[in-house]
C-alpha cells in the first residue's frame, strides 16, 4: 500500500440517475429532493469505501475507469437493496 505524505485527497462526486420504478420511488423517497439527499449519502459512503482501498497511483492511471465502474455498481446495488426505484 502506498502512502503519500498523509495528505488527504479531495474528491468531488456527482451522479445522474433515472427513475426505474416510479411507484417504488414515490413510496420510498416521495420527492426529488429526498432522492438527491439519499443518493448523495450513498455515493459518498461508497466512494469513501472504494477509494479507501485504492492508491493515488491507481486513481490517476488507466485503472480509474474500473474504479469508477466499481463505485457505480456498488451504488446501484445499494439503491436496489434499499428499494429506491432509481439507477445510476
C-alpha positions as a Python dict, from the first residue, in 0.01 Angstrom:
ca = {
    (1, 'X'): (0, 0, 0),
    (2, 'X'): (130, 339, -97),
    (3, 'X'): (119, 633, 143),
    (4, 'X'): (168, 981, 5),
    (5, 'X'): (271, 1220, 282),
    (6, 'X'): (-54, 1168, 472),
    (7, 'X'): (-227, 1442, 276),
    (8, 'X'): (-600, 1394, 224),
    (9, 'X'): (-731, 1369, -127),
    (10, 'X'): (-1033, 1584, -207),
    (11, 'X'): (-1270, 1414, -447),
    (12, 'X'): (-1581, 1571, -595),
    (13, 'X'): (-1856, 1328, -685),
    (14, 'X'): (-2166, 1358, -896),
    (15, 'X'): (-2413, 1114, -1038),
    (16, 'X'): (-2701, 1120, -1278),
    (17, 'X'): (-2983, 881, -1211),
    (18, 'X'): (-3308, 785, -1368),
    (19, 'X'): (-3623, 658, -1205),
    (20, 'X'): (-3666, 291, -1294),
    (21, 'X'): (-3976, 227, -1085),
    (22, 'X'): (-4194, 538, -1034),
    (23, 'X'): (-4426, 371, -780),
    (24, 'X'): (-4136, 245, -569),
    (25, 'X'): (-3967, 585, -598),
    (26, 'X'): (-4279, 760, -468),
    (27, 'X'): (-4328, 508, -186),
    (28, 'X'): (-3971, 527, -57),
    (29, 'X'): (-3842, 872, -149),
    (30, 'X'): (-4150, 1083, -231),
    (31, 'X'): (-3957, 1383, -373),
    (32, 'X'): (-3662, 1454, -599),
    (33, 'X'): (-3503, 1647, -313),
    (34, 'X'): (-3524, 1341, -86),
    (35, 'X'): (-3384, 1124, -365),
    (36, 'X'): (-3092, 1363, -413),
    (37, 'X'): (-3013, 1363, -41),
    (38, 'X'): (-3036, 985, -11),
    (39, 'X'): (-2829, 929, -323),
    (40, 'X'): (-2566, 1180, -208),
    (41, 'X'): (-2524, 986, 114),
    (42, 'X'): (-2495, 653, -69),
    (43, 'X'): (-2250, 788, -328),
    (44, 'X'): (-2031, 945, -60),
    (45, 'X'): (-2025, 628, 153),
    (46, 'X'): (-1946, 402, -142),
    (47, 'X'): (-1683, 641, -281),
    (48, 'X'): (-1505, 655, 54),
    (49, 'X'): (-1515, 277, 83),
    (50, 'X'): (-1377, 213, -265),
    (51, 'X'): (-1115, 489, -255),
    (52, 'X'): (-1004, 370, 87),
    (53, 'X'): (-876, 56, -89),
    (54, 'X'): (-724, 248, -381),
    (55, 'X'): (-383, 411, -414),
    (56, 'X'): (-336, 753, -565),
    (57, 'X'): (-128, 592, -839),
    (58, 'X'): (-423, 363, -931),
    (59, 'X'): (-666, 654, -924),
    (60, 'X'): (-450, 853, -1165),
    (61, 'X'): (-385, 561, -1400),
    (62, 'X'): (-586, 368, -1655),
    (63, 'X'): (-739, 184, -1355),
    (64, 'X'): (-956, 491, -1297),
    (65, 'X'): (-1235, 369, -1526),
    (66, 'X'): (-1256, 38, -1339),
    (67, 'X'): (-1262, 222, -1006),
    (68, 'X'): (-1545, 447, -1126),
    (69, 'X'): (-1735, 141, -1253),
    (70, 'X'): (-1695, -28, -915),
    (71, 'X'): (-1836, 280, -742),
    (72, 'X'): (-2131, 293, -983),
    (73, 'X'): (-2201, -79, -947),
    (74, 'X'): (-2193, -63, -567),
    (75, 'X'): (-2420, 244, -563),
    (76, 'X'): (-2669, 65, -790),
    (77, 'X'): (-2655, -244, -569),
    (78, 'X'): (-2734, -30, -264),
    (79, 'X'): (-3023, 150, -437),
    (80, 'X'): (-3170, -189, -534),
    (81, 'X'): (-3129, -325, -180),
    (82, 'X'): (-3295, -15, -36),
    (83, 'X'): (-3574, -38, -297),
    (84, 'X'): (-3541, 323, -411),
    (85, 'X'): (-3665, 279, -767),
    (86, 'X'): (-3364, 459, -916),
    (87, 'X'): (-3048, 363, -1102),
    (88, 'X'): (-2725, 548, -1178),
}
